Amino acid sequence: MSAPGTAAASIAQPAAGLGAGAFVMPVITCIVAFALVIGLIFLARYGLRFMEPYLLKGRQTPNLAVMESVAVDQRRRVSVIRYGQKKGLVLTGGGSDVFMGWVEDGDAAMPAPGPVPSGLMHKRSPKP
């Protein structure tokens, strides 16, 4: 054994608290905690998917539905909604939302716009 004040004595004894475990254990703890949080997120995702019918049960509205929706431009959309037996048009997006009115349900469908035959075109006379 060497004398207590020599260099050989200080090399043989590691300093207290500076071993490999002082660095490795907190890293392992962080990795395990991260894996646990990710696992809980996935469990919550599947749990909410299972619970969704029960959570939305009180929010169902059988009388109100969006039938169709068409984009007018990047921000605005025109939607056909159904409330009971009535259908209406709603313009959403942009600065404000606008209810455009109720749609008449007729037996005869309106013809699609197409080219007008030249014999049916008339020139308008200027108003006096």
Stockholm file with secondary structure:
# STOCKHOLM 1.0

chainA/1-128         MSAPGTAAASIAQPAAGLGAGAFVMPVITCIVAFALVIGLIFLARYGLRFMEPYLLKGRQTPNLAVMESVAVDQRRRVSVIRYGQKKGLVLTGGGSDVFMGWVEDGDAAMPAPGPVPSGLMHKRSPKP
#=GR chainA/1-128 SS CCCTTSHHHHHHSCCTTCSTHHHHHHHHHHHHHHHHHHHHHHHHHHHHHHHHHHHSGGGCCTTEEEEEEEESSSSCEEEEEEETTEEEEEEESTTCCEEEEEECCCSSCCCCCCCCCGGGCCCCCCCC
#=GC SS_cons         CCCTTSHHHHHHSCCTTCSTHHHHHHHHHHHHHHHHHHHHHHHHHHHHHHHHHHHSGGGCCTTEEEEEEEESSSSCEEEEEEETTEEEEEEESTTCCEEEEEECCCSSCCCCCCCCCGGGCCCCCCCC
//
